[in-house]
Amino acid sequence: MSYAPVTNRYATPIHQPRASARFVLAESDVQSAWYYSAMPRGRLVVHDATGQDEPRVVLPTAGPEVLFSVAAARPGPGGLLRILALVDRSPQGTEDYSKKELLFSRDGGETWIEVLLPSGVLPVVAVATSPVADFGGPNARGRQPSLRLGSDTTPFFLCLQKSAYGDDRAVVAVDDDGAARLLTEASMVTWPDGHGAQLGYFPRFVGTSHDGASVLVVGGLPAPGAPGQRSAGLWRVGASGAVERLAELPGALPSFEAWLTPGGLAYLDVDPWAGPAPTSPFHEGQGLYLAEAGTVRRVAGPEGASPGSSQNGTELIAIPTSDFEGAWVSRRGLGRPTTLARHTPGGGLVEMWSDPTAPEVEALHAGSSGQRLLVQVHRPRPQMDQRLILDPALAVWEVGGSAPARYDELFLNEQPIKGFVHLDVETVASGQPFVFDAGALEGWCCAGAGRPATEGAGEPTCSRSGASSRGLSASASSSRPSPGPGARAARSGRRTWSSGTRARNRWPWTSVSYPPRRGRGPRRASARTRSGSSPTFSTRFSG
């Protein structure tokens, strides 16, 4: 599998559907750290995974880089991206609420309007996001506590603060015309710790429905039919403002991601935790839980794990099926095979395959047809292996087949929060490009297709959509390198071909050089020209 970086800047993907061919990165010329309440500083850049359109800087297009408290994008009717960004223009190291603004674009970033928030709501998020592991599912950077994707009519939901230092939150809908509506308010849930102090959890988003018409919230919300009273629990909040409590959650909560089925049930993918175990209903530990008729029960746990035991995070991976009607579940345990199963509320847990080689599954991605699943595994290295390049491996599995017999490796310096930015499971096996983020240690992100082609230290020297870069990505494709888009087939049996390469560069000059042919002497070729508007270099090689 070959790769080509898409940017030469430090890049952080924003919250967006992986299926969209147009994706947005927050890019910066300098490396910056994650903040508790913001992403790194930078500019929003729209990319096209197909390579048809050049990358566009859309926010800010001039002036200094800004801090993005949160940012998200999703295609709207007609395919144009809707982009929402909570921008903080405060000088670095300070926080000035007057310099925060919520901006919305319904034309892919060509134009922007400021979203006017309801009275009493601040353009402030308590927790924006954090660089956590990506276990798969339909959205990149999917576990967003303060921002979620919605529908065509209401593309975004926000969880904003009501006061600078208070515990109350406002659940706000942003409609496709840029108008913001207050849906409900939520408060912190507290309980005594038994030693005279109070413990609690803040309101946050934990999931959505398949159609984006509802968002799932945990916190204390106004109880329907009981004015002035708030109840702790897992809540469904519709874009219309309708509120329904799905389960009571009065005590300590683990971290979890949820999704709402079309029938109104909720799946909860509960993470492992350290320290005292949360109270009922999560006392059984890490696992997949189902909220139904006001009760929450565990329907799948890690292989061989005793109730209440703590795991390292990947013993159980669960994501929604493509229609959100059920769940795909990967389970493994020490000395046990890795299994893949599908759970539905009516059919229970049904095993699809069992692999005695016990691959370390770290993410799952469901195809839109419901018949394909991309399985991402981690390739363990011996402890004495000091190489810096570590990599995941991928396989596309079809429903009804046996466990994948072969995984294709990505050659990149993987970090714990690596993950796909753009992916179409239905077409990736036939060679269509995908975009993979290596992780946030350096914030690099790039895209490609075909077999690996590296030289020197393994750092790519060209890219499909920018100047030289340092990130890696790949796509499952053919078994040999493919000529460029202007290639002509070999004739008369000679190993001769020509290739046209299109290089786009933001710098005024572009240089292209070719290494000597292996075993054929020191011959080199090079070209230097003004970049202009996407120059094309054409070269003929003879074997």
N, C-alpha and C positions, 0 to 999 in steps of 0.2 A: 504494500500500500504506500503510495507516494503522498507527499504533503506539500503545501505551499502556504506560507503565512499570509494573513490578510491585513496585518498592520505592523508597523515598525515601532509603535508606541506601547506603553504599558496599558493594558486593556482589561476592563471588567464588564462582563455581560450584565445587562439589566434584566428585569423580570419580563418574560415574553414567551409565547408558545414556540416550542421547538419546530413545529411543522411549518412555520412561516419561513419562506425563502429569504425574505428581507429581515434582517436582524440589526439590533442596535447595541453598540458598545460604548461605554464611557472610557475615553482614551485620554492619556496624558503623556507629555514629553518627559516627565519626571516621575519616579516611583513615589507613591504616597501610601500611608497606612490606612487600614480600615478604622473607622470610628464606630463607637457604640451606637450613635444615632445618625450615621451617614455612610455612604459609599466613599471611595477615594475621590479626590478632586479630578476634574478633567473636562472634556467636551463630549457631547453625544454625537456619534458618527453612525450613519445608516449604511449598512453593507448589503450587497446582493450576493447570495451564495451561488447563484448561477453564473456570476461574472458578467452579466449583460450590462449592468449599470455600475458606474464608478462609485466608490465611497463618497459620501457627502457629510461634511461637518454641518450639523444643524443647530446646535446649541452649546455654548454661545459661538457665533460665527466670527466674533472679533473680541478683542479685549482679553483680560486675564481669565484663566480657568476658574471654574466655580465648583462648589461642593454640592453634590446631589444627595439630599437627604433620602429620597426614594425616587425611582424612575421605573417606568414600565411602558411596554408597547404591545399592540395587538392589531392585526388587520381588521379593517372595518368593511362595510359594504363597498363593493367595487375593488377591494384589495388594497386600498391606500392605508398606510399605517396610521393608527391613532397612538399618540405618544403623550404621556403625562410625566411631568418632572417637577418635584419639589426642590427648588433651587435656593441655595444659601450663598449670598454674595458677601457675607461677613468676611473681614480680613482674617487670614489664617490665625488660629489661636484665640479668636473671639467669637461671641454669639450675639448677634443683633437681630431681634425679631423683625425690625422694620426692613431688613434686607433679605427677608425670606419671601418667596413668591411661588405660587403654584401655577405652572404654565401647561397649556394644553394645545396640541396640534392635531388637526383632523386630515391633514394632507401630507403626511410623511415628513413633517418638519420644515416644510416650505414657509409656513406662516404660523405664528403663535398668538394665543390670547391668554390673558391672566384670568384664572378662575377665581371668582369672588366667593369666599366661603360664607356659610350661614353665620349669623350674629352669635358671638360668644365662642366661636371655634378658631383656634390658632393654627397657623401653617407650620405645625411642629409635630413630629413623631417622637414617641418615647423610645422606641426601638425600631430602627430602620430595617436592618438585616444583619446577618453575621455570616462570615465565611464558614458555613457548615457543609458536611458531606452531602453530595448529590446522589440520591438513591434511584434516580430515574423519574418516570412519569411524564406527563404531557408538557410541562413548562420548565424553562431554564430559570434558575434561581427561584424555584417554586415556593420555598418555605419563607414567605414574607409575612411577618406579624402585623405590618401596618399598611400593606397595599396588596390588592388582589385584582385579577382580571375578571371582567364581567361579560356582558353581551354586546350585540351590535348597538342596541339602544342606550345601554348604560355600560360603557366599556371599562369603567374602573370603580373600585371601592377603596376608601381610605379610612384608617382608624387614627384620628387626630386628637391632640390634647385639648382640653377645655380651659386649662389655665397653665401657667408656666411651670408650676411645681406641684400641681394637684394630681389626684389619682383618677379623676374621671376622664372618660374618653367619649368622643363623638364618632359614630359610624356614619360616613358621608358617601353618597353616590355621586359620581361625575357622569353626566349624560353626554350624548354624542354631540350636542350643541355647545358643550363647555360649561353648562350650568351645574352647580353643586347643590345637592339637597341633603338635609339632615334626616337620616332614617331612624335613628334611635340613639340613646346614650347608654353608656356602660360604666360600671364602677368596679373598683378593686374588691376582690373577695378575701375576707380575713377570717381567722379562727385562732383561738388561744393555743399556745404551744405547751401548756401545762406547767409553765414556770413563770407565769405572770407577764409574759410578752405575747405579742401578736405575730402570726405568720400570715402570708397572703400571696395572691397572684394577681397580676395586672390583666386587664382585658386585652385580647389580641385576636387576630384572624388565624384560623387553623385550616381553612379549606373553602371550597366552592362546590357548586353543582356543575353538572356537565354542560348545561346551556349557559352558565354564567349568570343566571337570573337570581341566584341566592348566594350569600356568603355565610360561612360558619364562623361563629364567634364564641369564645369562652370568656366569662365574666359575670358580673351582676347586672342584669338587665331588668327594666320595668316589667313586672308580671302582668300579662293581659288580664283585664278584669279586676285588678287590684291596684288602684291608683295610689301612688306614693310608695309602693313596696317594690323591692328588687329581689330577685332570686338568682342564686348562683347556678351556673350550669353551662351546657353546650347548647347554643342557640342557632337557629336558622333565621337569617334576616334577609328578606326579599328586597329586590330593587324598588318594589312598590311601597315598602315600609312595613309590610307584614312581619310579625315576630312570632316564633314558635320555639318553645323549649323542648329539646330532644332528649336531654338527660340531666339529672341533677349531679353537680360536681362541687360539693361543698368543701372539700379538703385539698391536700397537697396534690399537685398535678405534675406528671412527668411531661417531657417534651413529646409532642405528637403532631402528625399531619393527618388530615381527614378529608373525606370527600362524601358528597351527598348523592345517593342513588336516585334515579327517576321516580322510584316508589316512595321516597321520603325517609329512607333509612340512612344511617351514617356509618361509614367505616372509619376506624381510627388506627393508624399505624403508630404504635406506641414505642418510643425509643427506650433503650436501657438507661439506668440512672445509678448514681453512686449515693451512698449515705442511706438514711432511713427510707424504707419503701413507702411510696404513697399509699394513702388509704383506699378503701374500696371505692370504685370497682377495679382499680388498677393494681391491686395487691398481688396478682399472679405474675407480674413482671412484664418484660418486653414481649410484644406480640401484636397480632392483628385482632382488634376488638370490633364488635358490631353493636351500635346503639339502635334498639328497636323497641317500640312501645314503652319508652321511658326507662328501659333497663339497658345496661351495658355489660356484655359478656365477651370473654376471650374465645375466639374461634380458631386461632392458630398461634403456636408458640415455637421457639427454636427447637430443633431436634435434640432430644435428650436433656433439655434444660428443666430443672426442677422449678416449681412455682416460686416466684419471688426472687429467683437468682438474677444476678446482673451479668449482662453480656457485653461484648465489645462493639456491637452495633451492626455487624453484617451477618450475624447468624440467622437473621430473618430480614428479608427485603420484601416489601409489599407495595404495589402500585395499583391504581385503578385499571380495570379493563377499558378498552377503547370507548365503550358506551357507558361507563361508570356503573354498570349493573352489578359488578362483582369486583374481585381482586385477583391479581396474579401474585403468587407467594413463592419465594425461594427460601428454603430452610437448610441449614447444615449444623453440624455439631462435631465435637472432638471425637475422632474415630468413627464417624458415621458418614454415609453417602450424602451428597447434595441432592435435594429433591426440588422439583417444580410442581406446583399445584395451582388449581384455580378454585376460588371460593365464590359461591353465589348464595344469597339468603335462602333460596328454596332447595338447592342441591347440596349445600354443605361443601366440605373440602374434598376435592377430587384430584388425586395425584396424576400428573401428566408423564413424568419420567423420574428415574432415580439414577444418579451417576456415581458409581463406587470410587471414581478417581477424585471425588470431592473437590471440584473447582471452587475457588473462593469468589462466589458471585457478589458483586458490589453494586450493581444497578441493573434495572430492567426497563425496557421501553416497548410499549405496545403499539403495533401497527393499526392503522385506521380500519382495516378490514376485519379485525378481530381474529385473524388466522395466522399472524406472524408476531414474533416477539424477538427483540434484540437483547441478547444476554451479554452483559459486560462483566468480565472476571478480572481479578487481580492475579498477576503472575508473581508468586513469592520468590525472593532471592535468598541464597545462602547468607548467613550472617557475615561471613568473611568477604562477601562480594562488595567491594568498595566503589563500584561504578556509580556515577551520578545519574545515568540514564535508566530510569525504571519505567515500566509501561504496563497499561492495561491491555486486554485482548477481547475481541468481539466475535460473536457468532449470531447469525439469524436463524431462529428455529421456527418451524412451521407446525401448527397444531396437528396432532396425530403422529408426529415423527418421534424418533428416539432422541435421547440426549445428544447435544452437539458433539461430534467426534473431533472437531478441529476448531480452534479459535485463531483469528488473525490478530497479530500484535500491532499496537501502535507504538512507534519508537519515539517517545517523548519523555521529558523529565516530569513525571506525574507528581502532583501534590494532592493532599487529602481532599481538596474541594474541586477536583477536576470534574468535568462533565460536558455533555453535548450542549451546544448553543442552537444549532440547526440540525434536524434529523428527520428524514422520512423513511421509516422502517420498511415501507412497501417497496421502495425503489433503491435503497442503499446497496443491496447485494448485487444489483446490475450495474453498479459503477457510478451512480449519482453522487455528487459531492455532499459531504456533511461538514459541519463546523464543530470542532472540539476544543474546549478550553483546558489547558494543561493544569491550571490551578492558580491560586492567588499568591504564591510565594513571590513570584515576579510579575504576576498579573498579565501573562502573555496569552494571546488567543489567535488562532489561525485556522486555515482550511485547506482541503486538497482532495486528490483522487489518484488511484493507481498504486504502483509499488514504491517502496522507499527509495529515495535517491539522495544520498548525503555525500559530503566530501569534507576534508579537513577535520574540524572538531565536531562535525555533525550539525553545524548551524546553517540553516538555509540561506542561500545567497540571492534568491529572487522570490517574488510573490505574485499571486494572481491579481491582487488589488492594491498593491502599495509598493514602497521601496523595500530595501532589505530589512529583514525582521528576525526575531529570535524565538517565536513561538512555533509549535508544531501541531499539525492535525493530519487526518487522513481519511480516506473512504475506501470501503471494500470494493475492489474493481478487478481489472484484468490481471493475468499472471505475468505480464511483462510491461515495460514502460510503453506509453503510447506517444506517437509523434504529436507535435503541436497542431493547432487548428488549421494551419495552412499546409499540412503535410500532403505529399503525394506518394502513392504506393511505389514500392521497388519495381523495376522493370528489367526484363531479360535476365532474371536471376541474380543481378548485381545487388550488393548490399548498399544501395544508394537511395537516399531519400532527402527531401527538403522540408523544412519546417518554418512556418511563420510564427514568431513570438511577439505578442503585444505586451509592452512594458509601460505601466503608468507610474509616474514618479512626481512627487510634489517638489523636488529640487530642480534647478534649471538645467542640469546636465545629467545624462544617463550614460554609463559605461557598461559594455558587455564584453566578457572575455570567455574563452573556451580553454579548458585544460588540454594538455597533450594527449594524443591517442595512446592508449596502453600498448606498449611494445612497438610503437611506430615512430619513436623519436620525439624530439622536443617541439614539434610543430604547434603553433598557437595562432589564434585569430582573435581580433578584438575590434570593437567599434565604439566611437564616442560621438554623441550628437546632442543637440538641444532637445530637451524632452518634448516641448511643444504640446501638441494634442495627441497623446498616445502614439508615439512613433512605432513603426513595425520593422523589425530586423529579420532578414531572410538569409539563411545560410545553407549551403549544400555540403554534405559530408560524403566521402567515398570510402568504402571499406575494402 
